[in-house]
Amino acid sequence: MKGLKTLSLFLVCFLFLLLKINSLYALPASSKIEVSADRFEILGRGEKLLAEGNVFIESKDFFILADQAIFDPRREILVLKRFQIQDLTENASLRGDSATVDLRFNQLESDSVLLFLKKQNIRIKAYGFEKNALNEYKAERAIITSCELDCEKEEFPPWSIEVKNFIFGPDELSKAEATKFRAGKFPLLYLPKSILMPKVSLPVLQERKQGFLLPNIAQGNRLGFGFQLPYFLPLTDQIDFTISPLYLTKRGLLFDLENRITLTENIKSVFNYRYIDDREKGEGKRWWLTGKIDVGLRENLDVHLDVDLVSDKVFLDEFNVGEGGFDRVKSRYLETFRRDVDDKTQDYRASSLWGQWFRGSLYSRISSTYYNYHGPNDEKTILQPLANFHLNILPFEWHALLPTFVFDYYYFYRERDYYGHRVSPKLELNYPFKFSYLRNLFTLSYTQNLYYLSERGNFSQDKFSSGFVSAEVSTYTLLKRSYFLPFGGRGSLSFEHVLKPFAILHYQSKPSRKDVPIFVDEDLLKEKTLALEYGLWQFFNLPTSYNFIVVKAYQIYDIEKAKKSATSLPPEERAFSDLYLQVLLQGRRISARYDATYNFYGYGFKKHYFTITTNKVLIDRLNLQYQEDSAWKTRQAIFEAYHTFWQKLALHFYATRNLKLNETSELKLELAYLEDCYLLGFGFTSTPKDTKFHFMVNLVGLGGLGTSSLGQNYP
């Protein structure tokens, strides 16, 4: 019978047996299954049920499309012809010409199938395919790639990995007896089982086996040519090491070591160590030790450790190549811990141990920090906050008030000059209220600082006490108006204009004692403060774009400075502060920002910062930046552009120009060839001190060879 029909209750009851199959790429369990086809027929004496023509079997977790389905209720066998099984929960599919499903033992067999893991963008073409009762997927031969594959034709994609006796387990760990890497139909590399490549995202390669990883190549006029061959050594399923010697023709052997421990999702660590005996340049032994540990004990209790020590400041920038290079380590930390590291050009590297606990409105944190200092000052005079305890009772409602309490304890140490303890309790009350159209907040706080010196230095005593009162009143209102501008037959424009004027009056009393040790920035405050900050926010909203344009202008008037003679103060310290202006444009294709600082006492415009970014305007992406600061006597321009030609060839250009010195600080040019499943790239970076050439071969799902920045620019 032609036409779409729905199975009878009798047939649905038989198909309910399909619920026994509860794993991926078979039939996941469901509470309701609907079946439809062009034609239904009972074969023989009711021994088999036939569904033919646009067979569609659906539940909330999966669906099956097939040209034909034959069900044997006595043997509980389902035979599918030209089928596709789509698992909606795992976002994966299985396609093939024919398959036999044994419902009693939860098994599936097929001569050849195409397995597509959409989340990983991986395709597996399996021959002699079998799925057993242990939810293992076996194949006599399999071709694995992220490129497009034809389910019916025997073909080889641009790149693939071919394995024999392939087993894909339910825990996504896989095994195979041999591995053959192909470029098209040509085999380029044969890998026996003993050195299956680890640490990559293809399922067949996720088993933790020791072996060599993809090599790295570096080149620069200061380093020479470099070759690095990492070796992966897993001790257990949770602990592994990666040993990566990097030989540089101009600098010798640089040694990289990485250790990873992953006990659970909340308990993990990564440590990196790199070392070189840089005697050829007369630098001696140079090294960098860095690592992070996360330990989540409970939902509201966790402990963390950051380690960052280096032999000298310029080491990180000079040797920013290979597995242990600064950029690669930073990227791995952000991915694993979502925490950054100090910039490679900073004068100090911070190592910290801290734990935090919270419950309701109560938050506490205990920490210890050490600064590995490489700046112009004497390292022995740098204060080290070796111990800190922070307790904060967050704002909570008490009648009409929002009280809060903060307690801070520090212990500072250094080899030269004074050091000791600092205790600082602070009580704060917040009172929000409305007056007519104004929304207001009054804040009153008292801070008491206590100092106990273990080493006096030039102080005549070892105990100090200083306190001060702070008060702040802030107010603002919102004024809105909508506009409609007709343009005759060309349409119209409507937008909303929002004004938000605001004012903040801040008062801080004179500290009860001035001559106190300086441990934190707050200790620098010596005089009474009374200042008024005022300004205006403006928001322009379009029907399709909220906050399309944002403008903020504000200034600070220091009432205490106004009491002094204007002639006794330098221009930048008089009553009126600089006038600050910020303009932000947020469009779908064009975004821009402008920041400016204007001084009324002779300096004029002190700072300019302008940036504009376009998306799909003439070229794919364009970024222009201009920065000028008269106080620091700097002027700089940045130009960056991305564009793709013929959907295959991508160009990236980046240049930074120091306009004061009339010098190009950095110039980068990269060219990449793009395909859906791989990328080939080449480029160079030039600075006044160095020129580096870099390349990238990235196979989607397998990993990359060469400089990772190319792959980041063209994902």
C-alpha positions in Angstrom: 0.0 0.0 0.0 1.4 3.4 -1.0 1.3 6.5 1.1 2.5 7.2 4.6 0.9 5.0 7.2 1.4 4.6 10.9 2.1 1.2 12.5 -0.6 -0.5 14.5 -0.4 -1.0 18.2 0.6 -4.6 17.6 3.6 -3.6 15.6 4.6 -0.8 18.1 4.6 -3.4 20.8 7.0 -5.6 18.8 9.2 -2.6 18.1 9.3 -1.8 21.8 11.8 -4.6 22.0 14.2 -2.1 20.4 14.5 -0.4 23.8 16.9 -3.1 24.8 19.6 -1.4 22.8 20.8 1.5 24.9 24.1 2.5 23.5 25.5 4.8 20.9 24.9 4.1 17.2 22.4 1.4 17.9 19.1 2.4 19.4 19.2 4.3 22.7 16.4 3.7 25.2 13.3 5.8 24.9 9.9 5.8 26.4 8.1 6.2 23.0 8.9 5.2 19.5 7.1 6.2 16.3 7.5 4.3 13.0 6.3 5.3 9.6 6.9 4.0 6.0 5.4 4.0 2.6 4.4 0.3 2.9 4.0 -2.3 5.7 3.6 -6.0 5.1 3.5 -9.2 7.3 5.7 -11.8 5.7 5.1 -15.6 5.7 2.8 -16.7 8.5 3.4 -13.7 10.6 7.1 -14.7 11.1 8.5 -11.3 9.9 7.4 -7.7 9.6 8.4 -5.6 6.6 8.6 -1.8 6.4 9.6 -0.4 3.0 10.1 3.0 1.4 11.1 6.0 3.5 11.2 4.0 6.7 11.4 6.4 9.7 11.8 5.2 13.3 11.9 8.0 15.8 12.2 8.6 19.6 13.2 11.6 21.6 16.9 10.4 21.7 17.4 9.0 18.2 16.0 8.4 14.8 16.6 5.8 12.0 16.2 6.4 8.3 16.2 3.4 6.0 14.9 2.2 2.6 13.8 -1.1 4.2 13.5 -2.7 7.6 12.6 -6.3 8.3 11.9 -7.4 11.9 11.9 -11.1 13.0 10.1 -11.1 16.4 10.9 -14.8 17.1 14.7 -14.3 16.8 14.5 -10.6 17.7 16.6 -9.7 14.6 16.2 -6.4 12.8 17.7 -6.1 9.3 18.2 -2.6 7.8 18.9 -1.7 4.2 20.5 1.6 3.1 20.2 3.1 6.6 21.2 6.0 8.8 21.1 6.0 12.6 21.3 9.4 14.2 21.9 9.7 18.0 20.5 13.0 19.2 22.1 12.8 22.6 25.7 12.3 21.4 25.3 14.2 18.2 26.7 11.3 16.1 25.5 9.2 13.2 26.1 5.8 11.6 25.4 5.1 7.9 25.7 2.0 5.8 24.3 -0.1 3.0 23.0 -3.0 5.2 23.1 -4.0 8.9 21.8 -6.8 11.1 20.8 -5.9 14.7 20.5 -8.7 17.3 18.2 -7.3 19.9 18.7 -10.2 22.3 22.5 -9.6 22.7 22.5 -5.9 21.8 24.8 -6.5 18.7 25.1 -4.9 15.3 27.0 -6.2 12.3 27.7 -4.6 8.9 30.1 -5.1 6.0 30.9 -1.3 6.0 29.7 1.7 7.8 30.5 5.4 8.1 30.7 6.7 11.6 30.5 10.5 12.1 31.3 12.1 15.5 30.0 15.7 14.9 31.4 17.1 18.2 34.9 16.0 17.4 34.4 16.5 13.6 35.8 13.0 13.0 34.7 10.5 10.4 35.5 6.7 10.7 34.9 4.4 7.7 34.9 0.9 9.1 35.0 -2.4 7.2 33.9 -5.6 8.8 32.1 -3.6 11.5 30.6 -5.1 14.6 29.1 -3.7 17.8 29.0 -6.2 20.7 27.2 -6.5 24.0 30.1 -4.8 25.8 29.4 -1.6 23.8 32.7 -2.1 21.9 32.9 -1.2 18.2 35.2 -3.4 16.2 36.4 -3.3 12.6 38.7 -5.4 10.6 39.9 -2.2 8.9 39.2 1.5 9.5 40.0 4.8 7.8 39.9 7.8 10.2 39.9 11.4 9.1 38.2 14.8 9.6 37.8 15.2 5.8 34.6 14.4 3.9 34.1 10.7 3.1 31.7 8.9 0.8 29.8 6.1 2.5 29.6 3.9 -0.6 32.8 4.6 -2.6 36.3 3.3 -1.9 38.3 6.6 -1.7 41.0 8.3 0.3 40.6 11.9 1.6 43.4 14.5 1.5 44.7 12.9 4.8 43.7 9.9 6.8 44.9 7.3 9.2 44.3 3.7 8.3 44.3 1.0 11.0 43.6 -2.7 11.3 41.7 -4.7 14.0 40.3 -1.4 15.3 38.4 -1.4 18.7 36.6 1.7 19.9 35.4 1.3 23.5 32.6 2.9 25.4 35.1 5.0 27.4 36.3 6.5 24.0 39.7 4.7 24.3 40.8 2.8 21.2 43.2 0.2 20.1 44.6 -1.0 16.7 47.4 -3.3 15.6 49.0 -1.0 13.1 48.7 2.6 11.9 49.3 4.0 8.4 49.3 7.7 7.7 48.2 8.7 4.2 48.2 11.9 2.1 45.5 11.1 -0.4 46.0 7.5 -1.4 49.8 7.6 -0.9 51.1 6.2 2.4 53.7 8.6 4.0 54.3 7.0 7.4 54.0 3.5 8.9 53.6 3.4 12.7 53.6 0.0 14.5 51.5 -0.4 17.6 54.3 0.3 20.0 54.5 4.0 19.0 50.9 5.0 18.3 50.9 8.8 18.5 49.4 9.9 21.9 47.9 13.2 23.2 45.8 13.9 20.1 42.0 14.1 19.7 41.3 11.3 17.2 39.5 8.4 19.1 41.8 5.8 17.6 44.8 7.6 19.1 43.5 8.5 22.5 44.9 5.5 24.3 47.8 6.6 26.5 50.8 4.9 25.0 54.4 6.2 25.2 55.8 7.4 22.0 57.0 10.3 19.9 54.8 13.3 19.3 54.8 15.6 16.2 58.1 17.4 16.0 58.6 21.2 16.3 60.9 23.3 14.1 62.2 26.8 15.1 64.3 29.3 13.2 65.6 32.8 14.1 68.8 34.7 13.6 69.6 34.7 17.3 68.7 31.0 17.8 69.6 29.5 14.5 67.7 26.5 13.2 66.0 24.3 15.8 64.5 20.9 15.8 62.5 19.4 18.7 61.1 15.8 19.0 58.9 15.5 22.0 58.5 12.0 23.7 55.4 11.2 25.7 55.8 8.9 28.7 52.6 8.0 30.6 53.3 6.3 34.0 49.6 5.7 34.8 46.3 6.8 33.4 46.5 9.9 35.6 50.3 10.8 35.5 52.4 11.4 32.4 55.6 13.2 31.3 56.6 14.8 28.0 60.3 15.1 27.4 61.2 17.5 24.6 64.9 18.2 23.8 65.3 21.1 21.4 68.5 21.5 19.5 69.4 25.1 18.3 72.3 25.4 16.0 73.4 28.8 17.5 72.7 28.1 21.2 73.0 24.3 21.8 70.6 21.9 23.5 67.5 23.3 25.3 65.7 20.8 27.5 61.9 20.9 28.0 60.1 18.7 30.6 56.3 18.7 31.2 54.4 16.8 33.9 50.7 16.4 34.0 48.6 14.8 36.8 44.8 14.5 36.4 43.2 12.6 39.3 39.7 14.0 38.8 38.2 17.0 37.0 38.8 19.1 40.2 42.2 17.7 41.1 44.9 18.3 38.5 48.3 19.8 38.0 50.7 20.8 35.2 54.4 21.7 35.7 56.9 22.8 33.0 60.7 23.1 33.3 63.1 24.3 30.6 66.9 24.6 30.9 69.8 25.5 28.7 73.5 25.9 29.4 73.9 29.1 27.3 77.7 29.2 27.5 78.0 30.0 23.8 76.5 33.4 24.4 78.3 33.8 27.8 75.0 33.7 29.7 75.6 30.5 31.7 72.8 28.4 33.0 69.3 29.7 32.2 66.0 28.1 33.1 62.3 28.6 33.8 60.2 26.6 36.2 56.4 27.1 36.2 53.3 25.1 37.2 49.8 25.2 38.5 47.8 22.9 40.8 44.0 22.9 41.4 42.5 20.9 44.2 38.7 21.2 44.6 37.9 19.6 48.0 34.3 20.6 48.2 31.9 22.9 46.2 32.8 25.8 48.5 36.4 24.8 49.4 39.4 24.8 47.0 43.1 25.1 47.1 45.5 26.4 44.3 49.2 26.7 43.7 51.0 28.8 41.0 54.7 28.5 40.6 56.7 30.9 38.4 60.5 31.2 38.7 63.0 32.2 36.0 66.7 32.7 35.8 66.6 36.1 34.1 63.9 38.5 32.6 64.8 38.2 28.9 65.0 34.4 28.9 61.2 34.0 28.3 61.1 36.3 25.3 64.4 35.2 23.7 63.5 31.5 23.8 59.8 31.7 23.0 59.9 28.6 20.8 59.1 24.9 21.1 56.9 23.0 23.5 58.0 24.9 26.6 57.9 28.4 25.0 56.1 31.1 26.9 53.2 31.4 24.4 52.5 27.7 24.3 52.7 27.3 28.1 50.4 30.3 28.6 47.8 28.8 26.1 47.8 25.4 27.8 47.3 27.0 31.3 44.4 29.1 30.0 42.8 26.0 28.5 43.4 23.8 31.6 43.1 26.1 34.5 41.5 29.3 33.0 44.3 31.2 34.8 47.0 33.3 33.1 50.7 33.8 33.9 52.5 37.1 34.4 53.5 38.8 31.1 56.9 37.7 29.9 58.3 41.3 30.1 57.4 42.0 33.7 60.1 42.7 36.3 58.8 40.0 38.6 57.3 36.5 38.5 54.7 35.7 41.1 54.3 32.3 42.8 51.3 31.9 45.1 49.6 29.3 47.3 46.0 30.0 48.3 42.9 28.4 49.5 39.4 29.9 49.6 36.1 29.0 51.4 32.7 30.6 51.2 29.3 30.0 52.7 26.3 32.3 52.3 27.6 35.8 52.8 30.9 34.7 54.3 34.0 34.5 52.2 37.5 33.7 53.4 40.9 33.3 51.7 44.4 32.5 53.0 47.4 32.9 50.7 51.1 33.2 50.5 53.0 34.9 47.6 56.7 35.1 46.6 58.0 37.6 44.0 60.9 36.4 41.8 62.2 39.9 41.1 64.4 40.8 38.1 64.0 44.6 38.0 66.3 47.6 38.4 66.0 47.7 42.3 67.8 45.6 44.8 65.9 42.3 45.1 66.6 42.2 48.9 64.5 45.3 49.4 61.4 43.9 47.7 58.6 43.2 50.2 57.3 39.6 50.0 53.7 39.0 51.2 54.5 35.6 52.7 51.1 35.3 54.6 47.7 36.9 54.0 44.3 36.1 55.6 41.3 37.8 54.1 37.8 37.6 55.6 34.8 39.2 54.1 31.2 39.3 55.2 29.4 40.3 52.0 26.6 42.8 52.1 23.4 41.5 53.6 20.1 43.2 54.4 19.7 44.6 57.9 16.6 46.8 58.1 17.2 49.4 55.4 21.0 49.0 55.6 23.5 46.8 53.8 26.4 46.2 56.2 29.7 44.5 55.3 32.8 43.7 57.2 36.4 43.1 55.9 39.4 41.8 57.8 42.9 41.6 56.3 46.1 40.3 57.9 49.5 40.4 56.1 52.9 39.3 57.0 55.6 40.9 54.9 59.3 39.9 54.8 62.5 41.2 53.1 66.2 40.9 53.8 66.9 44.6 54.0 64.9 47.4 55.7 61.8 47.0 57.9 59.2 44.2 57.7 56.5 42.7 59.8 52.7 42.3 60.3 49.8 44.4 59.2 46.2 44.0 60.5 43.3 45.9 59.0 39.7 45.5 60.0 37.1 47.6 58.1 33.4 48.1 58.9 31.1 49.5 56.2 27.4 50.5 56.0 25.6 51.1 52.7 22.2 52.8 52.5 20.5 52.9 49.1 17.6 55.3 48.8 15.5 57.2 46.2 14.7 60.9 46.1 12.3 61.9 43.4 13.9 60.8 40.1 17.3 60.3 41.7 18.8 56.9 42.7 21.3 57.4 45.5 23.7 55.4 47.7 25.3 56.5 50.9 28.4 54.6 52.1 30.1 55.1 55.5 33.1 53.0 56.6 35.8 53.0 59.3 39.3 51.4 58.8 41.8 50.7 61.5 45.3 49.7 60.5 47.7 48.1 63.0 51.4 47.5 62.3 53.8 45.2 64.3 57.3 45.3 63.0 59.7 42.4 63.3 62.5 44.5 62.0 62.3 48.3 62.6 64.7 49.5 59.9 64.8 53.4 60.4 61.7 53.4 62.6 62.2 54.2 66.3 59.3 51.9 67.4 57.8 48.6 66.4 54.1 49.2 67.0 51.8 51.6 65.1 48.1 52.3 64.9 46.3 54.5 62.3 42.7 54.8 61.4 40.5 56.9 59.1 36.8 57.4 58.2 35.5 57.2 54.6 32.2 58.4 53.4 30.7 58.5 49.9 27.4 59.7 48.4 26.6 58.8 44.8 23.6 59.7 42.8 22.3 59.3 39.2 19.2 59.4 37.1 18.1 58.1 33.8 16.5 60.3 31.1 15.1 58.6 28.0 13.7 59.9 24.7 12.8 58.1 21.5 13.2 59.6 18.0 11.6 58.7 14.7 13.2 60.2 11.6 11.3 59.7 8.3 13.2 59.7 5.0 10.4 59.9 2.6 10.1 56.9 0.4 13.6 55.6 1.5 12.4 54.4 4.8 12.9 55.7 8.3 15.2 55.6 11.3 14.2 55.2 14.9 16.5 55.2 18.0 16.4 55.8 21.7 18.7 58.3 23.5 19.4 57.7 27.2 21.2 60.3 29.4 22.7 59.2 32.7 24.1 62.1 34.6 26.0 61.1 37.8 27.9 62.6 40.7 30.0 61.1 43.4 31.2 62.9 46.5 34.0 61.1 48.3 35.4 62.0 51.7 38.3 60.4 53.6 39.6 61.8 56.8 43.2 62.4 57.6 44.8 59.3 59.0 45.3 59.4 62.7 49.0 58.8 62.1 51.1 59.5 59.1 54.5 58.0 59.8 53.5 54.4 59.4 55.3 51.6 57.5 54.3 51.3 53.8 53.2 47.8 53.1 50.2 48.4 50.6 49.1 51.3 48.5 46.6 52.4 51.2 49.5 53.3 53.5 50.6 56.0 51.1 47.5 58.1 52.0 48.7 60.9 54.3 46.1 63.8 53.9 42.4 64.3 54.1 40.6 63.8 50.8 37.4 65.6 49.7 36.6 65.3 46.0 33.6 65.5 43.7 33.5 63.3 40.6 30.8 64.2 38.0 30.0 63.2 34.5 27.5 62.1 31.9 26.8 58.7 30.3 25.0 58.7 26.9 23.5 55.6 25.3 22.1 55.4 21.8 20.0 52.3 21.2 18.7 51.1 17.8 15.9 48.6 17.4 18.4 45.9 16.3 21.4 47.1 18.4 21.4 47.9 22.1 24.0 50.4 23.2 25.0 51.1 19.6 26.9 54.2 20.7 28.1 54.8 24.3 29.7 58.1 25.4 31.1 58.8 28.8 32.7 62.2 29.9 33.7 62.8 33.5 36.0 64.9 35.6 37.1 65.1 39.3 37.2 68.3 41.3 39.5 68.1 44.4 38.0 70.4 47.0 41.1 70.0 49.3 43.5 71.0 46.5 41.3 74.0 45.7 42.0 75.4 49.2 45.7 75.7 48.4 47.3 78.4 46.4 47.1 77.6 42.7 50.6 78.9 42.1 52.1 76.5 44.7 51.0 73.4 42.8 52.2 72.0 39.5 49.6 72.0 36.8 48.7 68.3 37.1 48.0 68.6 40.9 45.5 71.5 40.8 41.9 71.3 41.8 40.4 70.2 38.4 41.6 66.9 37.2 42.0 66.0 33.6 38.8 65.7 31.6 38.2 62.1 30.5 36.3 61.2 27.4 35.3 57.7 26.2 33.4 56.9 23.0 32.3 53.4 22.0 30.7 52.3 18.7 29.4 48.8 18.6 28.1 47.8 15.2 27.7 44.4 13.5 30.4 45.1 11.0 32.2 48.1 12.4 33.3 48.7 16.0 35.4 51.6 17.3 36.6 53.1 20.5 38.2 56.5 21.3 39.7 57.5 24.7 41.1 61.0 25.3 42.5 62.9 28.3 42.6 66.7 28.4 44.4 68.8 30.9 43.3 72.4 31.6 46.6 73.7 33.0 48.8 73.9 30.0 49.3 70.3 28.9 46.2 70.1 26.6 45.5 66.7 25.3 47.7 64.3 27.2 46.5 60.9 25.9 44.8 59.6 22.7 43.8 56.1 22.1 41.8 55.2 19.0 40.9 51.7 17.6 38.6 50.6 14.8 37.8 47.1 13.8 35.9 46.0 10.7 34.4 42.7 9.9 33.6 41.8 6.2 34.1 45.3 5.0 36.3 45.2 1.9 38.4 42.5 3.6 37.5 39.9 6.2 39.0 41.6 9.2 40.8 44.9 9.8 42.1 46.4 13.0 43.7 49.9 13.3 45.1 51.3 16.6 46.7 54.6 17.4 48.1 55.4 20.9 49.7 58.7 22.1 50.7 59.6 25.7 52.5 62.9 26.2 53.4 62.1 29.8 55.3 59.0 28.9 56.4 60.5 25.5 55.1 57.5 23.5 53.3 57.4 20.1 52.5 54.1 18.4 50.4 52.7 15.6 49.2 49.2 15.0 47.8 47.8 11.8 46.4 44.2 11.4 44.5 42.6 8.6 43.1 39.2 7.7 41.7 38.3 4.3 40.8 35.1 2.5 41.1 34.8 -1.3 39.1 32.3 -3.3 38.0 30.7 0.0 41.3 28.8 0.1 44.2 31.3 0.5 44.3 33.4 3.7 46.7 36.3 4.4 47.5 37.7 7.8 49.5 41.0 8.2 50.5 42.7 11.4 52.7 45.7 12.0 53.6 47.8 15.0 55.2 51.2 14.4 57.0 53.4 17.0 56.2 56.8 15.6 58.5 58.6 18.1 61.6 56.6 17.0 60.3 56.2 13.5 60.9 52.5 13.8 58.9 49.3 13.1 58.7 47.4 16.4 57.3 44.2 14.9 56.3 43.1 11.5 54.5 39.8 10.8 53.3 38.3 7.5 51.6 34.9 7.2 50.1 33.0 4.3 47.9 29.9 4.8 46.1 27.5 2.5 42.8 26.4 4.0 40.8 23.2 3.6 38.0 21.9 5.8 40.2 19.3 7.3 43.7 20.7 7.1 45.8 23.9 7.0 49.2 24.7 5.5 50.8 27.9 6.5 54.1 29.8 6.2 55.2 33.2 7.5 57.9 35.3 9.2 58.2 37.7 12.1 60.7 40.5 12.2 61.8 42.8 15.1 64.8 45.1 15.4 66.7 42.3 17.2 65.5 39.2 15.5 63.8 37.6 12.4 62.0 34.3 12.7 60.5 32.1 10.0 57.6 29.8 10.9 55.3 27.4 9.3 52.2 25.3 10.2 50.7 22.0 9.1 47.4 21.5 11.0 45.3 18.4 10.5 41.9 19.0 12.0 41.3 16.4 14.8 44.9 15.2 14.8 47.0 18.2 15.7 49.6 20.5 14.2 53.2 20.7 13.3 55.0 24.0 13.5 54.1 27.4 15.0 50.7 27.3 16.7 49.8 31.0 16.1 49.1 30.3 12.4 46.4 27.8 13.5 44.9 30.2 15.9 44.5 32.9 13.3 42.8 30.5 10.9 40.9 27.9 13.0 
